[in-house]
Amino acid sequence: MSAAVDHTTVEGFPAVRLTSPDGRSTAVVVPGLAMLACSLRREGEELLGQRRGVRAYAETGSTMGIPLLYPWANRLSDLDAAGVALDRGSELLRIDEATGLPVHGVRLRGAAWTTEAATVEDAALVSGTLDLAADRALRAALPWPHRLTVTHRLDDRGLAVTTTVVSTGDVPVPIAFGFHPYVALPDAPRSAWILRADVRERLELDERMLPTGRRSPVEPFDGPLGDRSLDDGYAMAAPGGLSVAGPRHRVEIALDHTYPFAQIYAPPGRDLIALEPMTAPTDALAARRDLPEVEPGGEFSAVFRVNVR
């Protein structure tokens, strides 16, 4: 067999279906919705949390699948301190109901992504590029001219997600993005899922779920998820990973040094877990802690894999 790329629609939105060379895995990406990977199937069984679906993500920002969180992941304490020129009422923002803070970056779902899909010898891929300096609203909101490219590449092991930021202006571009992969195993109840996570330190959070700057050592997770409720940030071992496994399926988020932090979100009473790779800790864009930057003319590229069986 060989890898394949097909054009399709999901809830009325143009999409690209990738098929692995062995035919056992498929992924569906909606390029116009900020390169959202809305489906990842192994042997025909869905492994990503669908929550309220693609249309709700497009209209309200309600996350599902594997959404990009850009230019910051999770909560942000102060838009001005982060250099984001938006007020809290902007339609480009989503506000976290629990804390009242801006969450998960700005809306890139309606922006003009330039996309390309192709097959290579051992994979199928789709790539999308957005020039933020060419979009009037984004240029005003994010005063760091740059070009953003997201590539989803499906092979027999799973899905590799590569994100590249190229600075096109004369000021540094801060790097604080992340992704929010929701995993939902179809072969066992949540209580029986085995959670493994190569966490090194837990980030202490304040009452608004923002890091205080203090950390404490923790032992890696390795055991049943059970009824545990999690919404915590961690510094990761490098290389490291986060995974959940059931009797038939295992989903691993494999990380390298480009994703030194992660959030684990396991809400009570829901059969899903989010294993979230992050290039910087929550609120790094405002707090200016552990915040990488791309110098003018430079480039930053980060890769994580979603390995499935």
C-alpha positions as CSV (number, residue, x, y, z in Angstrom):
1,M,0.0,0.0,0.0
2,S,1.0,3.7,-0.2
3,A,0.1,6.9,1.6
4,A,-2.9,8.8,0.2
5,V,-4.3,12.3,0.4
6,D,-8.0,13.0,-0.3
7,H,-10.1,16.2,-0.2
8,T,-13.3,16.0,1.8
9,T,-15.6,18.1,4.0
10,V,-16.3,17.9,7.7
11,E,-19.5,19.6,9.0
12,G,-19.4,21.7,5.8
13,F,-15.8,22.8,6.1
14,P,-13.2,21.8,3.4
15,A,-10.8,19.3,4.8
16,V,-8.0,17.0,3.9
17,R,-7.9,13.3,4.8
18,L,-4.5,11.7,5.2
19,T,-4.0,7.9,5.0
20,S,-0.9,6.2,6.3
21,P,1.1,3.9,3.9
22,D,-0.1,0.7,5.7
23,G,-3.7,1.9,5.5
24,R,-4.3,1.4,9.2
25,S,-4.4,5.1,10.3
26,T,-6.2,8.2,9.0
27,A,-6.1,11.8,10.0
28,V,-8.4,14.6,9.0
29,V,-7.2,18.2,9.0
30,V,-9.3,21.4,8.4
31,P,-6.8,23.9,7.0
32,G,-9.1,26.9,7.1
33,L,-9.6,26.4,10.9
34,A,-6.0,27.1,11.9
35,M,-4.9,23.7,10.6
36,L,-7.1,21.9,13.1
37,A,-6.6,18.1,13.2
38,C,-10.1,17.0,13.9
39,S,-9.8,13.3,13.6
40,L,-7.1,10.6,14.1
41,R,-8.3,7.0,13.6
42,R,-6.5,3.7,14.0
43,E,-8.2,0.6,12.5
44,G,-11.2,2.8,12.0
45,E,-11.6,3.8,15.6
46,E,-11.5,7.5,16.6
47,L,-8.8,8.4,19.2
48,L,-9.4,12.1,19.5
49,G,-12.0,13.8,21.7
50,Q,-14.7,15.2,19.5
51,R,-16.4,17.3,22.2
52,R,-18.9,19.7,20.5
53,G,-17.4,19.2,17.0
54,V,-15.8,21.2,14.3
55,R,-18.5,23.8,13.8
56,A,-18.6,24.8,17.4
57,Y,-14.8,25.2,17.3
58,A,-15.2,27.5,14.2
59,E,-18.0,29.6,15.7
60,T,-17.1,29.8,19.4
61,G,-13.5,28.5,19.8
62,S,-14.7,25.4,21.8
63,T,-11.7,23.2,21.4
64,M,-11.7,19.6,20.1
65,G,-9.3,17.3,18.3
66,I,-5.8,18.8,18.1
67,P,-6.2,22.6,18.1
68,L,-3.3,25.1,17.8
69,L,-3.1,27.6,20.7
70,Y,-1.3,30.7,19.4
71,P,0.6,32.8,20.2
72,W,0.0,31.6,23.8
73,A,-1.3,28.4,25.3
74,N,-3.8,28.3,28.2
75,R,-4.4,31.4,30.4
76,L,-2.8,34.8,30.0
77,S,-2.7,37.2,33.0
78,D,-2.3,40.6,31.2
79,L,-2.7,41.4,27.5
80,D,-0.7,44.7,27.8
81,A,2.2,43.0,29.5
82,A,2.2,40.3,26.8
83,G,2.3,43.0,24.1
84,V,-1.0,41.9,22.6
85,A,-2.9,45.0,21.4
86,L,-6.4,43.9,22.0
87,D,-9.1,44.6,24.6
88,R,-10.9,41.9,26.4
89,G,-14.0,42.4,24.3
90,S,-12.3,41.6,21.0
91,E,-13.8,38.9,18.8
92,L,-10.3,37.6,18.3
93,L,-10.2,36.5,21.9
94,R,-11.7,33.7,24.0
95,I,-12.3,34.3,27.7
96,D,-12.0,31.5,30.2
97,E,-15.3,31.3,32.1
98,A,-13.7,30.0,35.3
99,T,-11.0,32.7,35.7
100,G,-12.1,35.5,33.4
101,L,-8.7,35.5,31.7
102,P,-7.9,35.4,28.0
103,V,-7.2,31.7,27.0
104,H,-5.7,29.8,24.2
105,G,-4.4,32.7,22.1
106,V,-6.1,34.7,19.3
107,R,-8.5,33.5,16.7
108,L,-6.6,32.3,13.7
109,R,-9.6,30.2,12.5
110,G,-10.8,32.8,9.9
111,A,-7.4,33.8,8.7
112,A,-6.1,33.2,5.1
113,W,-4.0,30.1,5.3
114,T,-2.2,29.0,2.2
115,T,-2.2,25.2,2.1
116,E,-0.5,22.4,0.3
117,A,-1.1,18.6,0.5
118,A,1.1,15.9,-0.9
119,T,2.3,12.3,-0.4
120,V,5.9,11.4,0.1
121,E,7.6,8.0,0.1
122,D,6.5,7.0,3.6
123,A,3.8,9.5,4.6
124,A,0.9,11.8,3.7
125,L,1.0,15.4,4.7
126,V,-0.8,18.7,4.6
127,S,0.9,22.0,5.3
128,G,-0.6,25.5,6.0
129,T,1.2,28.9,6.1
130,L,-0.1,32.1,7.5
131,D,1.7,35.5,7.1
132,L,0.5,37.4,10.1
133,A,2.0,40.6,8.8
134,A,-0.3,40.4,5.8
135,D,-3.5,40.2,7.9
136,R,-4.6,43.6,9.0
137,A,-6.3,42.6,12.3
138,L,-3.5,40.1,13.3
139,R,-0.8,42.6,12.4
140,A,-2.4,45.2,14.7
141,A,-3.0,42.7,17.5
142,L,0.4,41.0,17.4
143,P,3.2,43.5,16.6
144,W,5.8,40.9,15.8
145,P,5.8,40.4,12.0
146,H,6.3,36.7,11.2
147,R,5.2,33.8,9.1
148,L,3.7,30.7,10.7
149,T,3.6,27.2,9.1
150,V,2.0,24.1,10.5
151,T,2.5,20.7,8.9
152,H,0.7,17.5,9.7
153,R,2.5,14.4,8.5
154,L,0.9,10.9,8.9
155,D,3.1,7.8,8.7
156,D,2.6,4.3,10.0
157,R,3.5,5.3,13.5
158,G,1.2,8.2,13.8
159,L,1.0,11.9,13.2
160,A,3.9,14.3,13.4
161,V,3.0,18.0,13.9
162,T,5.7,20.6,12.9
163,T,5.3,24.3,13.7
164,T,7.7,26.8,12.2
165,V,7.9,30.5,13.0
166,V,10.0,32.8,10.7
167,S,10.6,36.3,11.9
168,T,10.0,38.7,9.0
169,G,10.3,42.0,10.8
170,D,12.8,43.9,12.8
171,V,11.7,42.9,16.3
172,P,12.0,39.5,18.1
173,V,9.1,37.2,18.0
174,P,8.2,35.6,21.4
175,I,7.5,31.8,21.3
176,A,4.8,30.6,23.8
177,F,2.4,28.5,21.6
178,G,1.2,25.0,22.3
179,F,-1.4,22.4,21.2
180,H,-4.3,20.9,23.0
181,P,-4.6,17.2,21.9
182,Y,-7.7,15.6,23.3
183,V,-7.4,11.9,23.6
184,A,-10.5,9.6,24.0
185,L,-9.9,5.9,24.0
186,P,-12.8,3.8,22.7
187,D,-11.7,0.5,24.2
188,A,-12.0,1.0,27.9
189,P,-13.7,3.3,30.5
190,R,-11.7,6.4,31.6
191,S,-11.1,4.8,35.0
192,A,-9.1,2.0,33.4
193,W,-6.9,4.2,31.2
194,I,-3.2,3.9,32.0
195,L,-1.6,7.4,32.2
196,R,2.2,7.7,31.8
197,A,3.9,11.1,31.8
198,D,7.6,12.0,32.0
199,V,7.0,15.0,34.2
200,R,9.9,16.4,36.1
201,E,8.5,19.4,38.1
202,R,5.1,20.6,38.9
203,L,4.4,24.3,38.3
204,E,2.8,25.9,41.4
205,L,-0.4,27.7,40.4
206,D,-2.2,30.6,42.0
207,E,-6.0,31.0,42.5
208,R,-6.3,32.1,38.8
209,M,-4.5,28.9,37.6
210,L,-1.4,30.9,36.7
211,P,2.1,29.8,37.5
212,T,3.7,31.6,40.5
213,G,7.2,30.9,39.3
214,R,7.8,28.3,42.0
215,R,8.2,24.6,41.1
216,S,8.4,21.4,43.0
217,P,9.8,18.0,42.0
218,V,7.4,15.3,41.1
219,E,7.6,11.6,40.2
220,P,6.5,10.6,36.7
221,F,2.9,9.3,36.3
222,D,2.5,5.6,35.7
223,G,-0.8,4.1,36.6
224,P,-4.6,4.1,36.1
225,L,-6.1,7.5,35.5
226,G,-9.1,6.5,37.6
227,D,-11.4,9.3,38.7
228,R,-8.4,11.7,39.1
229,S,-9.1,15.3,38.2
230,L,-6.1,17.2,36.7
231,D,-5.5,20.7,35.3
232,D,-1.8,21.2,36.0
233,G,1.3,22.4,34.3
234,Y,4.6,20.6,34.3
235,A,8.2,20.9,33.3
236,M,9.0,17.8,31.2
237,A,12.0,15.4,31.0
238,A,13.7,15.8,27.6
239,P,13.1,13.8,25.5
240,G,9.9,12.8,27.2
241,G,6.3,11.9,26.5
242,L,2.7,11.6,27.8
243,S,0.5,8.7,27.0
244,V,-2.7,6.9,27.8
245,A,-3.4,3.3,27.0
246,G,-6.3,0.9,27.0
247,P,-6.5,-2.8,26.1
248,R,-6.3,-2.2,22.3
249,H,-5.1,1.4,21.8
250,R,-2.3,3.6,23.1
251,V,-1.8,7.2,22.2
252,E,1.5,8.8,23.0
253,I,2.4,12.5,22.7
254,A,6.2,12.3,22.1
255,L,8.2,15.5,23.0
256,D,11.7,16.7,22.5
257,H,13.5,19.8,23.8
258,T,11.4,22.2,21.7
259,Y,8.4,21.4,24.0
260,P,9.9,21.5,27.6
261,F,6.5,22.1,29.2
262,A,3.1,20.4,29.2
263,Q,-0.3,20.8,30.7
264,I,-2.4,17.7,31.7
265,Y,-6.1,18.3,31.7
266,A,-8.4,15.5,32.9
267,P,-11.8,17.0,33.8
268,P,-13.9,14.9,36.2
269,G,-16.8,12.9,34.7
270,R,-15.6,13.1,31.1
271,D,-14.1,10.3,29.0
272,L,-11.2,12.3,27.7
273,I,-7.9,13.7,28.6
274,A,-5.8,16.5,27.1
275,L,-2.0,16.0,26.9
276,E,-0.8,19.4,25.9
277,P,2.7,20.2,24.6
278,M,3.9,23.7,25.2
279,T,6.9,25.7,24.1
280,A,6.7,27.8,27.2
281,P,4.8,27.6,30.5
282,T,1.4,29.2,30.9
283,D,1.5,33.0,31.1
284,A,5.1,33.1,29.8
285,L,4.1,35.8,27.3
286,A,3.1,38.2,30.1
287,A,5.4,37.1,32.9
288,R,8.4,36.9,30.6
289,R,9.7,33.7,32.2
290,D,11.1,30.8,30.2
291,L,10.1,32.6,27.0
292,P,12.1,31.7,23.8
293,E,12.4,34.4,21.1
294,V,13.1,34.4,17.4
295,E,15.5,37.2,16.5
296,P,14.8,39.2,13.3
297,G,15.4,37.1,10.3
298,G,15.6,33.9,12.4
299,E,13.5,30.8,12.6
300,F,12.1,28.5,15.3
301,S,10.7,25.0,14.6
302,A,9.1,22.6,17.1
303,V,7.9,19.0,16.5
304,F,5.8,16.7,18.5
305,R,4.4,13.3,17.5
306,V,1.1,11.6,18.2
307,N,2.1,7.9,18.1
308,V,-0.8,5.5,17.9
309,R,-1.3,1.8,18.1
